[in-house]
Amino acid sequence: MGITSAFAAPFCGKIARRCSFLAVIYLATIAFAFPAFAQQSVVTLDPAQTTIEFTLGASLHTVHGTFKLRSGLIRFDPASGKASGAVVVAATSGDSGSDGRDKKMHEEILESQKFNEIIFTPSEVHGSIASQGTSQVSVVGMMRLRGQDHPLTLNFSVQSGASCKIQATTKFSVPYVKWGLKDPSTFLLKVSDAVDIDINATGQLASTQAHC
């Protein structure tokens, strides 16, 4: 006996019309119970093939440096735009090429030994990722920096390739002083109160829409 028959049999008896009606109701319930699962897309980032660069303007020279991605996973429903997951950056990996400058960054500004992760948590994704070619996608979420959450929208250019591999790039500014971090400026050296971030990420897309 099939699942539909087993469900409807106790109520049907010999009344065929009632049996058919119950079968339709049952199938409709199943169809509407899992729409999010059916449409879910997942992007998994590869830390080994992802670069995070920062640029900080200063009165004497511009400071360049890098951070390392620890992990990245974004789940989203293309139909509703709802998203979840997390992109985690190792705060302790910050490197500007100067031991003295980095020591000050980690001890006084980021307090990276205490807050050793910078986390972006997505809540919405606007736009869709094509199975081939370039797509524009906006990801809305919260960035946790030094233990505090701040709203942030990241605008990505996504290049899709073979085997559902993607290349995603974004640039944005973090107003770290406005967000409550210490201003490293001194009497002799004036530093910008915002740092520019440039991300070039490689990942894998799993999606029912893109047949991945």
C-alpha positions in Angstrom: 0.0 0.0 0.0 1.4 3.4 -1.0 1.9 6.4 1.4 -1.1 8.3 0.1 -3.3 5.2 0.4 -2.1 4.5 3.9 -2.9 8.1 4.9 -6.3 8.2 3.3 -7.5 4.6 3.9 -8.8 5.0 7.5 -11.1 7.9 6.3 -12.1 6.7 2.9 -13.9 3.4 3.4 -15.9 2.8 0.2 -16.4 6.5 -0.7 -14.1 7.0 -3.6 -14.8 10.7 -3.9 -13.7 11.4 -0.3 -10.6 9.2 -0.8 -9.5 11.3 -3.8 -10.2 14.5 -2.0 -8.0 13.5 1.0 -5.3 12.4 -1.3 -5.2 15.8 -3.0 -5.1 17.6 0.4 -2.2 15.3 1.6 -0.1 15.9 -1.5 -0.7 19.7 -1.4 0.5 19.7 2.3 3.7 18.0 1.3 4.3 20.3 -1.6 4.0 23.5 0.6 5.8 22.1 3.6 9.3 22.3 2.1 9.6 25.3 -0.3 12.6 26.8 1.4 14.5 23.5 1.3 13.7 23.0 -2.4 15.0 26.5 -3.4 18.0 26.8 -1.0 21.3 27.8 -2.4 24.6 27.5 -0.5 27.9 29.2 -1.1 31.0 27.7 0.6 34.1 29.9 0.5 37.6 28.4 0.2 40.0 30.1 2.7 43.1 29.0 0.8 41.9 30.8 -2.3 40.4 33.9 -0.7 42.3 37.2 -0.1 41.3 40.0 2.3 43.2 43.2 1.9 42.9 46.4 3.8 44.1 50.0 3.1 44.4 52.7 5.7 45.2 56.2 4.7 47.7 58.2 6.7 49.3 61.6 6.6 52.8 60.2 5.8 52.0 57.1 3.8 49.2 54.6 3.1 49.2 51.4 5.0 48.4 48.2 3.3 47.8 44.8 4.9 45.9 41.5 4.9 43.7 39.3 7.0 43.0 35.6 6.5 39.6 34.0 6.1 38.9 31.3 8.6 35.6 30.0 7.1 32.7 31.1 5.0 29.3 29.6 4.5 26.2 31.5 3.2 22.8 29.8 2.8 20.0 31.7 1.1 16.6 31.2 -0.5 16.6 33.0 -3.9 12.8 33.3 -3.7 12.5 35.1 -0.3 16.0 36.5 0.0 16.3 35.2 3.5 19.9 34.1 4.4 21.9 32.6 7.2 25.4 31.3 7.9 28.6 33.2 8.7 31.9 34.5 7.2 34.6 34.3 9.8 37.9 36.2 9.6 40.8 35.5 12.0 41.4 38.9 13.7 44.8 37.7 14.9 45.9 37.2 11.3 46.0 41.0 10.6 49.4 41.8 9.0 50.6 45.2 7.7 54.3 44.3 7.4 55.4 46.2 10.4 55.9 44.5 13.7 55.5 47.6 15.8 52.4 48.8 13.9 50.8 45.4 14.0 51.5 45.1 17.8 49.6 48.3 18.3 46.8 47.2 16.0 46.3 43.9 17.8 46.8 45.1 21.4 45.2 48.5 21.4 42.7 48.7 18.5 41.4 45.2 17.6 42.2 43.6 21.0 42.5 40.5 18.9 43.6 38.2 21.7 40.2 38.8 23.4 38.1 39.2 20.2 39.9 36.8 17.9 37.2 36.6 15.2 35.6 39.2 12.9 32.3 37.7 11.8 29.8 38.8 9.1 26.4 37.2 9.6 24.1 37.5 6.5 20.3 38.0 6.9 19.3 38.8 3.3 20.5 38.2 -0.2 19.2 40.4 -3.0 19.8 39.2 -6.5 20.5 35.8 -7.9 23.7 34.0 -9.0 23.6 32.8 -12.6 24.9 29.4 -13.5 27.3 31.0 -16.0 28.6 34.6 -16.4 28.6 37.6 -14.1 26.0 38.4 -11.5 25.5 41.3 -9.1 24.4 40.4 -5.6 23.9 42.4 -2.4 24.2 40.7 1.0 22.7 42.4 4.0 23.9 41.4 7.5 25.8 42.3 10.6 29.5 42.6 11.2 30.8 41.7 14.6 34.0 43.6 15.3 35.6 43.6 18.7 32.4 42.1 20.2 30.0 44.6 18.8 27.5 44.1 16.0 27.2 46.7 13.2 24.8 46.7 10.1 26.6 46.2 6.8 25.7 45.6 3.2 28.2 44.0 0.9 27.8 44.4 -2.9 29.4 41.5 -4.7 30.3 40.9 -8.3 30.1 37.2 -8.8 31.6 35.3 -11.7 30.3 31.8 -12.2 32.3 29.1 -14.0 32.4 25.4 -14.6 31.4 22.9 -12.0 29.5 25.6 -10.1 32.8 27.3 -9.0 32.4 31.1 -8.3 34.7 34.1 -7.9 33.2 36.9 -5.8 34.7 40.4 -5.3 33.6 43.2 -3.0 35.0 46.5 -1.7 33.6 48.4 1.3 34.7 50.8 4.0 34.7 50.1 7.8 34.3 53.3 9.9 36.2 51.7 12.8 36.4 54.9 14.9 32.7 55.5 14.5 32.2 51.9 15.6 34.0 52.5 18.8 37.5 51.4 18.1 40.5 53.5 19.1 41.8 56.1 16.8 45.6 55.4 16.3 46.4 58.9 15.2 49.1 60.8 17.0 50.3 64.4 17.1 52.8 63.6 14.3 50.8 61.0 12.3 47.2 61.5 11.2 45.4 58.3 10.3 42.1 57.9 8.5 39.1 57.0 10.7 37.9 54.4 8.2 39.7 51.4 6.6 39.0 50.2 3.1 38.5 46.4 2.6 39.0 44.6 -0.7 37.9 40.9 -0.8 38.5 38.4 -3.6 36.9 35.1 -2.7 36.7 31.8 -4.4 33.9 29.4 -3.5 31.5 26.7 -4.5 27.8 27.1 -5.2 25.3 24.4 -4.5 21.9 25.3 -5.9 18.8 23.6 -7.2 18.2 26.5 -9.6 21.8 26.3 -11.0 21.6 22.5 -11.1 24.7 22.3 -8.9 
